[in-house]
Amino acid sequence: MTVTDVPFLSCGIVLARECDSGWLTLILRAYHHWDFPKGLREAGEQPLETAIREVAEETGIDELSLDWGERFTETGPYGRGKTARYYLGRTDIADVVLGPSPETGVPEHHEWRWVSFDEAYDLSSPRVRGVVQWARQIVGA
């Protein structure tokens, strides 16, 4: 399946940050749902470009590296036929600024947390738990 085969492809990045206690990941809450930073592709944008843009827009983090390459995982369709593609990135930035939505002018998320991968698994929905497990295995957390 190619990118053009998925009409509503949401792209994001599971951010990992190493600290003294081990690896942490950034998870965002919108209402009662925890997820990683992600959003829909804009016209002409490649999925990885979308993912990097969305991280910067939603968290203020614009310094990250793809230490594990450009591999990704995707969720099955959810919501209104959306598929989510997640890459794995590393950052040293701990401070997060929840940016406003370009459509509404208010932040899309209500809360953010740097948590262990175990905590991210416990907070997330079944759709996101598979992504947490994928990232945890690659990072070695």
TABEL-V554862 format. One record per residue. N is the residue number from 1. RES is the residue in three letters. SS is DSSP state (H for helix, E for strand, C for the rest). PHI is phi in whole degrees, -180 to 180 (* if undefined). NEAR is the number of other ideal C-beta (glycine too) atoms within 10 Angstrom. Layout:
# TABEL-V554862
n/res/ss/phi/near
N/RES/SS/PHI/NEAR
N/RES/SS/PHI/NEAR
This chain:
# TABEL-V554862
n/res/ss/phi/near
1/MET/C/*/7
2/THR/C/-99/5
3/VAL/H/-58/13
4/THR/H/-73/7
5/ASP/H/-77/8
6/VAL/C/-106/17
7/PRO/C/-65/9
8/PHE/C/-123/14
9/LEU/E/-99/19
10/SER/E/-98/23
11/CYS/E/-122/28
12/GLY/E/-152/25
13/ILE/E/-133/28
14/VAL/E/-83/30
15/LEU/E/-89/24
16/ALA/E/-120/24
17/ARG/E/-135/17
18/GLU/E/-89/13
19/CYS/E/-137/10
20/ASP/C/-57/4
21/SER/C/-88/7
22/GLY/E/123/11
23/TRP/E/-88/17
24/LEU/E/-119/20
25/THR/E/-130/24
26/LEU/E/-93/25
27/ILE/E/-127/25
28/LEU/E/-116/22
29/ARG/E/-113/14
30/ALA/E/-120/13
31/TYR/C/58/7
32/HIS/C/-103/7
33/HIS/E/-112/13
34/TRP/E/-102/22
35/ASP/E/-158/21
36/PHE/C/-94/28
37/PRO/C/-61/30
38/LYS/E/-165/23
39/GLY/E/-174/19
40/LEU/E/-75/12
41/ARG/C/-68/20
42/GLU/C/-95/10
43/ALA/C/-53/4
44/GLY/C/80/6
45/GLU/C/-87/16
46/GLN/C/-83/11
47/PRO/H/-54/19
48/LEU/H/-67/16
49/GLU/H/-60/13
50/THR/H/-60/23
51/ALA/H/-59/29
52/ILE/H/-66/22
53/ARG/H/-62/17
54/GLU/H/-63/22
55/VAL/H/-60/27
56/ALA/H/-64/15
57/GLU/H/-65/18
58/GLU/H/-86/26
59/THR/H/-126/24
60/GLY/C/80/13
61/ILE/C/-86/23
62/ASP/C/-119/12
63/GLU/C/-121/10
64/LEU/C/-148/22
65/SER/E/-131/9
66/LEU/C/-103/15
67/ASP/C/-60/11
68/TRP/C/-103/15
69/GLY/C/87/9
70/GLU/C/-99/10
71/ARG/C/-67/11
72/PHE/E/-149/19
73/THR/E/-129/16
74/GLU/E/-127/18
75/THR/C/-90/16
76/GLY/C/-71/8
77/PRO/C/-58/12
78/TYR/E/-147/14
79/GLY/C/54/10
80/ARG/C/-93/7
81/GLY/C/84/9
82/LYS/E/-75/15
83/THR/E/-117/18
84/ALA/E/-109/24
85/ARG/E/-112/22
86/TYR/E/-121/26
87/TYR/E/-101/26
88/LEU/E/-119/24
89/GLY/E/-127/26
90/ARG/E/-119/18
91/THR/C/-143/18
92/ASP/C/-106/11
93/ILE/C/-83/14
94/ALA/C/-99/11
95/ASP/C/-78/7
96/VAL/C/-121/19
97/VAL/C/-122/10
98/LEU/C/-71/17
99/GLY/C/-80/17
100/PRO/E/-75/12
101/SER/C/-67/13
102/PRO/C/-61/10
103/GLU/C/-80/7
104/THR/C/-107/8
105/GLY/C/82/7
106/VAL/C/-118/8
107/PRO/E/-58/16
108/GLU/C/-76/18
109/HIS/C/-116/20
110/HIS/C/-104/11
111/GLU/E/-159/12
112/TRP/E/-137/18
113/ARG/E/-150/15
114/TRP/E/-90/17
115/VAL/E/-134/17
116/SER/C/-68/15
117/PHE/H/-65/22
118/ASP/H/-63/11
119/GLU/H/-66/16
120/ALA/H/-61/27
121/TYR/H/-62/18
122/ASP/H/-66/12
123/LEU/H/-79/17
124/SER/C/-89/18
125/SER/C/-79/11
126/PRO/H/-55/7
127/ARG/H/-62/14
128/VAL/H/-84/22
129/ARG/H/-59/14
130/GLY/H/-62/16
131/VAL/H/-69/26
132/VAL/H/-59/25
133/GLN/H/-63/14
134/TRP/H/-59/17
135/ALA/H/-67/25
136/ARG/H/-60/19
137/GLN/H/-64/10
138/ILE/H/-68/16
139/VAL/H/-70/18
140/GLY/C/86/9
141/ALA/C/-83/17
